[in-house]
Amino acid sequence: MPQYMGESAAAPPLNLGFVGESEQLPMEIEGGGESAESLVHGRCKKRPPSPSLPGDGEDSPKSTTSGDNGDEWFISDDSGSEEDEDYEDQEVLICCATSTFCYLLICRNLSIVGSKPSNLAIRGVISQTSQICFVMTDLTEGAYPPFTSDNFPTASSDYDEQVAVLYTTPDIKRRGPPPIMLFPAFKTGYHLFGSDYNLADKSEVAVSNDWDCSNKCHCYPMDLIQFIDAKIAGYQHTHPGHAKIFGFIAVREKIKPLRNYVYRRNIDNCEAVSVKRKTGVARLSLNSPARVISMPCRALIEFELHAISEDKTDGGDDLIIEGCTELCNMTVSVSFIQNQRLYGQRCALDIKYLVLINAMEARVDIEVIRVPAHGINLKLLAKTSGFSNVIRLFRGTVMEVGFSASFAVAVEEYNYLDLYIEGSQRDDLTPAQKMRQNEWWQCSFRSRYHGVEDLVVELGDFAAVSVKISFKSYEKRS
């Protein structure tokens, strides 16, 4: 019986039925696969220029979007509120074969945790395997507040310390994402995962195309993992200013166990992050993996993160967390989202990811072909396979024509990749330089084993971006 905590959005009560709003939103699917004639689904939408008032200061991301399309793509640029919205409500997913059995499980679970039924909201969906899934959300205000940086559990990667933290800390599963075991980082000699994932080899995975499907298709869908978010939590940042983070987060597949980086910064290219004083939470800016990450049953995540302060001048660095662990997907037959936490000696690492069953890679290539003389702020976001979670692909300033970037996103078979591109004027321009323009564009693309779609995205009169979407699978039938 799979049991995990998912997203924390408050859910409406379920009125004696089994269909409700879920993390995976329904989408109409027409055709797909090899017989699909077009990758583009529906209409690509472009927003007219936003009106601006004289003397407007710097625009927040939320103020540059409006209507029914803007809000769904809004994401906070910082690490969340002091209460950390990810952990305000904790959910438990219970799947079963019949509604009667599921009702008994819910009642039994209520008696175990001691929660009052009036403090719970229950919602349900019918999964693709015809199982009835109920999500219980504890709505008791302030009952299980998130850990603060002052009372945050810490432990080294020693097995006994990890067991003590994970199984003896009161309400640890209710005061943060579900915890998982942190194992030591590989140095030399024997390691628990050393032989399975060839940890001594620190080379990066390469993108290759070994199969030619021009005459006969050999492609096969894959089970993939798509990272959504990563944060440090419980970090006591006592110096003024931002914390400067560098290091790496990488994933290794079982079949081809080389590092596939989803976060990579050196000390000369460290990331300045704002750390919440109360919870010690700071969001990291993930990068696209070199290729999608295969996870037929399990995969290994390894990481090493350092932090220095903006006012630190001695050139030293501080290791805040390092280690590895294995992510498993051995009993689940439908796609799901997971949020987990690894407790380290100085802070924790929170990871949020999707596991997509029967999926493939969508390669997104962009090139800026027109920009104003003073450059633009460019934002590229994505959603995949009907999930409402926003994947941050790129956010930065583009100063000249020719800037290009490539991203790999996992998408379910016969499902959709949603792209959102926003261009806005730079924040540091003088009033005389500002053109007071802000444009967004979005479009949906249906997945398939082969095919390329080339588009030119016009962001008003002041910018244009060339977009190429190509789908492929690395799993081939022999």
LINVEN-V204560 format. One record per residue. N is the residue number from 1. RES is the residue in one letter. PSI is psi in whole degrees, 0 to 359 (999 if undefined). OMEGA is omega in whole degrees, -180 to 180 (NA if undefined). D_FIRST is the distance of its C-alpha to the first C-alpha in whole Angstrom. Layout:
BEGIN
N|RES|PSI|OMEGA|D_FIRST + N|RES|PSI|OMEGA|D_FIRST
END
This chain:
BEGIN
1|M|106|180|0 + 2|P|140|-179|4 + 3|Q|119|-179|6 + 4|Y|169|177|10 + 5|M|136|-178|13 + 6|G|216|-178|15 + 7|E|160|-173|19 + 8|S|12|180|21 + 9|A|139|-180|23 + 10|A|138|-175|24 + 11|A|144|178|22 + 12|P|150|178|24 + 13|P|150|-180|23 + 14|L|124|-176|22 + 15|N|80|174|24 + 16|L|22|178|23 + 17|G|179|-175|21 + 18|F|8|-180|18 + 19|V|123|179|20 + 20|G|181|-180|21 + 21|E|134|-180|22 + 22|S|175|178|19 + 23|E|328|179|19 + 24|Q|108|-175|20 + 25|L|142|-179|23 + 26|P|145|177|24 + 27|M|142|178|27 + 28|E|133|-178|29 + 29|I|124|179|29 + 30|E|106|178|33 + 31|G|217|-179|33 + 32|G|186|179|32 + 33|G|212|-175|32 + 34|E|337|-176|35 + 35|S|355|-179|37 + 36|A|134|-178|37 + 37|E|334|-177|40 + 38|S|145|177|39 + 39|L|338|-173|37 + 40|V|131|180|38 + 41|H|130|176|36 + 42|G|207|-177|38 + 43|R|138|169|40 + 44|C|134|-172|41 + 45|K|141|177|42 + 46|K|135|-179|44 + 47|R|137|176|45 + 48|P|163|-178|49 + 49|P|142|178|50 + 50|S|134|176|50 + 51|P|142|179|53 + 52|S|151|180|54 + 53|L|148|177|56 + 54|P|137|178|59 + 55|G|8|178|58 + 56|D|138|175|54 + 57|G|209|-177|53 + 58|E|134|-178|50 + 59|D|135|173|47 + 60|S|158|179|43 + 61|P|324|-177|41 + 62|K|328|-178|40 + 63|S|345|-179|44 + 64|T|2|178|44 + 65|T|152|-180|42 + 66|S|168|178|42 + 67|G|193|-174|41 + 68|D|350|-179|38 + 69|N|334|-176|37 + 70|G|314|-174|38 + 71|D|325|-177|35 + 72|E|343|179|32 + 73|W|359|-179|33 + 74|F|130|174|35 + 75|I|146|179|33 + 76|S|143|180|34 + 77|D|350|178|36 + 78|D|200|-174|36 + 79|S|16|180|33 + 80|G|179|-179|32 + 81|S|170|178|33 + 82|E|330|179|34 + 83|E|348|179|31 + 84|D|95|-171|29 + 85|E|338|-178|27 + 86|D|337|-171|24 + 87|Y|13|-179|23 + 88|E|314|179|25 + 89|D|131|179|22 + 90|Q|135|-176|18 + 91|E|149|175|15 + 92|V|125|180|12 + 93|L|127|178|10 + 94|I|122|179|7 + 95|C|141|178|7 + 96|C|175|-173|7 + 97|A|328|-177|10 + 98|T|157|-178|13 + 99|S|325|-180|15 + 100|T|313|-180|16 + 101|F|322|180|12 + 102|C|321|179|11 + 103|Y|319|179|14 + 104|L|321|179|14 + 105|L|319|180|11 + 106|I|314|179|13 + 107|C|319|180|16 + 108|R|320|180|14 + 109|N|324|178|13 + 110|L|319|-178|17 + 111|S|331|-180|19 + 112|I|311|-176|17 + 113|V|346|177|18 + 114|G|18|179|21 + 115|S|146|179|21 + 116|K|139|179|23 + 117|P|328|-179|22 + 118|S|343|-179|25 + 119|N|9|-177|24 + 120|L|139|170|21 + 121|A|135|-176|21 + 122|I|130|175|18 + 123|R|159|-177|18 + 124|G|156|176|16 + 125|V|158|173|16 + 126|I|119|-177|16 + 127|S|174|-178|14 + 128|Q|344|179|16 + 129|T|15|178|14 + 130|S|13|173|14 + 131|Q|151|178|11 + 132|I|121|-175|12 + 133|C|127|177|11 + 134|F|138|174|12 + 135|V|124|178|14 + 136|M|129|-180|15 + 137|T|121|178|18 + 138|D|115|-176|20 + 139|L|11|-179|24 + 140|T|116|-175|26 + 141|E|123|175|29 + 142|G|9|-178|29 + 143|A|319|-179|27 + 144|Y|75|-180|25 + 145|P|152|178|27 + 146|P|155|176|27 + 147|F|146|172|28 + 148|T|169|-180|32 + 149|S|340|180|34 + 150|D|330|-179|36 + 151|N|24|-176|33 + 152|F|130|178|30 + 153|P|138|178|28 + 154|T|154|179|30 + 155|A|148|173|29 + 156|S|180|178|31 + 157|S|6|175|29 + 158|D|137|-174|29 + 159|Y|314|-178|26 + 160|D|322|178|27 + 161|E|322|179|28 + 162|Q|317|179|25 + 163|V|319|-179|23 + 164|A|317|-179|25 + 165|V|314|-174|25 + 166|L|330|-171|21 + 167|Y|355|179|20 + 168|T|348|178|24 + 169|T|123|-178|24 + 170|P|132|174|24 + 171|D|30|-177|22 + 172|I|330|-180|21 + 173|K|344|-179|18 + 174|R|346|-175|20 + 175|R|16|179|23 + 176|G|180|177|22 + 177|P|156|179|19 + 178|P|128|-177|16 + 179|P|148|173|18 + 180|I|159|-174|18 + 181|M|133|174|20 + 182|L|126|178|24 + 183|F|156|-178|26 + 184|P|151|174|29 + 185|A|148|179|31 + 186|F|131|175|33 + 187|K|283|175|36 + 188|T|166|175|38 + 189|G|211|-175|37 + 190|Y|142|174|34 + 191|H|146|-177|31 + 192|L|320|-179|27 + 193|F|10|-173|26 + 194|G|313|-176|30 + 195|S|324|-178|30 + 196|D|324|-175|27 + 197|Y|11|175|28 + 198|N|55|-173|32 + 199|L|341|179|32 + 200|A|338|179|36 + 201|D|112|-178|36 + 202|K|16|179|36 + 203|S|160|-176|38 + 204|E|146|178|36 + 205|V|144|180|34 + 206|A|150|178|37 + 207|V|126|-180|37 + 208|S|161|178|38 + 209|N|87|-173|38 + 210|D|346|-174|39 + 211|W|142|175|39 + 212|D|115|-178|41 + 213|C|22|-176|40 + 214|S|328|-179|43 + 215|N|317|-179|44 + 216|K|128|-175|40 + 217|C|131|177|37 + 218|H|9|-173|34 + 219|C|150|-177|32 + 220|Y|139|-179|28 + 221|P|156|-177|25 + 222|M|160|167|23 + 223|D|120|-169|20 + 224|L|156|175|22 + 225|I|130|-179|21 + 226|Q|115|-179|23 + 227|F|136|-179|24 + 228|I|316|-171|25 + 229|D|154|173|26 + 230|A|137|-180|27 + 231|K|152|163|29 + 232|I|149|-177|30 + 233|A|147|179|29 + 234|G|16|-179|31 + 235|Y|126|180|34 + 236|Q|97|179|38 + 237|H|100|-172|40 + 238|T|351|-178|43 + 239|H|156|177|46 + 240|P|158|178|47 + 241|G|191|-178|46 + 242|H|158|168|43 + 243|A|139|-179|41 + 244|K|113|-173|42 + 245|I|138|171|39 + 246|F|163|-176|39 + 247|G|208|-177|37 + 248|F|156|166|34 + 249|I|124|-176|30 + 250|A|155|179|29 + 251|V|140|177|27 + 252|R|134|175|27 + 253|E|161|-180|25 + 254|K|321|-175|25 + 255|I|314|180|27 + 256|K|82|-168|30 + 257|P|69|173|29 + 258|L|160|-177|32 + 259|R|129|172|32 + 260|N|104|-169|31 + 261|Y|132|171|32 + 262|V|353|172|30 + 263|Y|130|-176|33 + 264|R|113|179|36 + 265|R|135|172|39 + 266|N|176|-174|42 + 267|I|333|179|44 + 268|D|347|-179|47 + 269|N|38|-175|44 + 270|C|159|-178|42 + 271|E|124|177|40 + 272|A|117|-178|42 + 273|V|150|176|39 + 274|S|123|-178|39 + 275|V|126|177|37 + 276|K|126|-175|36 + 277|R|325|-176|38 + 278|K|312|-175|36 + 279|T|349|-179|33 + 280|G|28|-177|34 + 281|V|137|175|32 + 282|A|132|-180|33 + 283|R|138|176|32 + 284|L|147|180|33 + 285|S|101|-179|34 + 286|L|152|173|32 + 287|N|165|180|34 + 288|S|139|173|33 + 289|P|161|179|31 + 290|A|326|175|34 + 291|R|166|179|32 + 292|V|155|-173|28 + 293|I|118|-179|26 + 294|S|138|-179|24 + 295|M|68|180|20 + 296|P|326|176|19 + 297|C|327|-179|17 + 298|R|161|177|18 + 299|A|158|-178|21 + 300|L|133|173|23 + 301|I|130|177|24 + 302|E|150|-173|28 + 303|F|157|175|30 + 304|E|115|-176|33 + 305|L|136|179|35 + 306|H|157|178|38 + 307|A|136|171|40 + 308|I|159|-179|43 + 309|S|157|-180|45 + 310|E|331|-178|48 + 311|D|9|-178|50 + 312|K|127|-174|50 + 313|T|1|-176|53 + 314|D|357|177|53 + 315|G|356|180|50 + 316|G|172|177|48 + 317|D|162|-178|44 + 318|D|123|174|41 + 319|L|122|-178|38 + 320|I|330|175|35 + 321|I|141|174|32 + 322|E|158|179|31 + 323|G|198|179|29 + 324|C|165|174|26 + 325|T|166|-179|22 + 326|E|129|175|20 + 327|L|131|-173|17 + 328|C|147|177|14 + 329|N|67|-172|13 + 330|M|343|-174|12 + 331|T|0|-175|9 + 332|V|134|-178|9 + 333|S|359|177|12 + 334|V|153|-180|13 + 335|S|147|-179|15 + 336|F|167|176|14 + 337|I|144|-178|16 + 338|Q|144|177|16 + 339|N|119|-174|18 + 340|Q|160|-178|18 + 341|R|138|174|21 + 342|L|123|-178|23 + 343|Y|125|178|25 + 344|G|190|-174|29 + 345|Q|331|-179|32 + 346|R|342|178|34 + 347|C|182|176|31 + 348|A|160|174|28 + 349|L|121|177|26 + 350|D|131|178|24 + 351|I|138|176|23 + 352|K|130|-175|21 + 353|Y|159|173|20 + 354|L|143|167|19 + 355|V|114|-175|17 + 356|L|121|-179|19 + 357|I|136|-178|18 + 358|N|71|-174|21 + 359|A|178|179|24 + 360|M|176|-179|27 + 361|E|135|168|30 + 362|A|115|178|32 + 363|R|120|-179|35 + 364|V|114|178|37 + 365|D|128|179|40 + 366|I|151|173|43 + 367|E|129|180|46 + 368|V|123|-176|48 + 369|I|353|175|51 + 370|R|129|177|53 + 371|V|156|175|53 + 372|P|170|-176|56 + 373|A|330|-177|58 + 374|H|7|178|56 + 375|G|177|180|53 + 376|I|159|166|50 + 377|N|125|-177|46 + 378|L|135|179|44 + 379|K|131|178|40 + 380|L|118|-179|38 + 381|L|162|-180|34 + 382|A|155|167|31 + 383|K|154|-175|28 + 384|T|141|167|26 + 385|S|31|177|24 + 386|G|354|177|24 + 387|F|144|-176|23 + 388|S|353|-177|25 + 389|N|135|-178|25 + 390|V|130|177|28 + 391|I|121|179|29 + 392|R|108|180|32 + 393|L|315|-178|34 + 394|F|143|170|38 + 395|R|120|-179|40 + 396|G|181|-180|43 + 397|T|130|178|47 + 398|V|122|-174|49 + 399|M|338|-174|52 + 400|E|163|178|54 + 401|V|145|177|53 + 402|G|349|177|51 + 403|F|134|-179|48 + 404|S|155|179|45 + 405|A|157|-179|42 + 406|S|141|-176|39 + 407|F|145|177|35 + 408|A|126|-179|32 + 409|V|136|178|29 + 410|A|136|-180|26 + 411|V|136|178|26 + 412|E|151|173|24 + 413|E|138|-180|25 + 414|Y|31|178|27 + 415|N|197|-168|27 + 416|Y|147|168|29 + 417|L|125|177|30 + 418|D|128|179|32 + 419|L|146|178|35 + 420|Y|125|178|37 + 421|I|132|179|40 + 422|E|132|174|42 + 423|G|135|-179|46 + 424|S|162|180|48 + 425|Q|150|-178|51 + 426|R|149|-178|51 + 427|D|336|-173|50 + 428|D|13|180|53 + 429|L|152|174|56 + 430|T|160|179|59 + 431|P|327|-180|60 + 432|A|332|-178|62 + 433|Q|338|-174|60 + 434|K|133|176|57 + 435|M|354|177|57 + 436|R|49|178|54 + 437|Q|149|-179|52 + 438|N|124|-174|48 + 439|E|146|171|46 + 440|W|161|-179|43 + 441|W|144|175|42 + 442|Q|154|-178|38 + 443|C|154|178|37 + 444|S|142|-179|34 + 445|F|130|-179|34 + 446|R|135|-178|32 + 447|S|153|175|31 + 448|R|170|-177|32 + 449|Y|327|-179|33 + 450|H|162|175|36 + 451|G|146|180|39 + 452|V|137|177|40 + 453|E|122|178|41 + 454|D|129|180|44 + 455|L|154|170|45 + 456|V|117|-179|47 + 457|V|117|178|46 + 458|E|116|177|49 + 459|L|75|-177|48 + 460|G|211|-179|51 + 461|D|358|-171|55 + 462|F|356|180|54 + 463|A|154|176|51 + 464|A|143|-177|50 + 465|V|130|174|47 + 466|S|130|-177|46 + 467|V|131|175|43 + 468|K|125|179|41 + 469|I|126|177|38 + 470|S|137|-179|37 + 471|F|146|176|34 + 472|K|162|174|33 + 473|S|139|177|30 + 474|Y|356|179|31 + 475|E|122|-177|29 + 476|K|143|172|31 + 477|R|138|180|32 + 478|S|999|NA|34
END
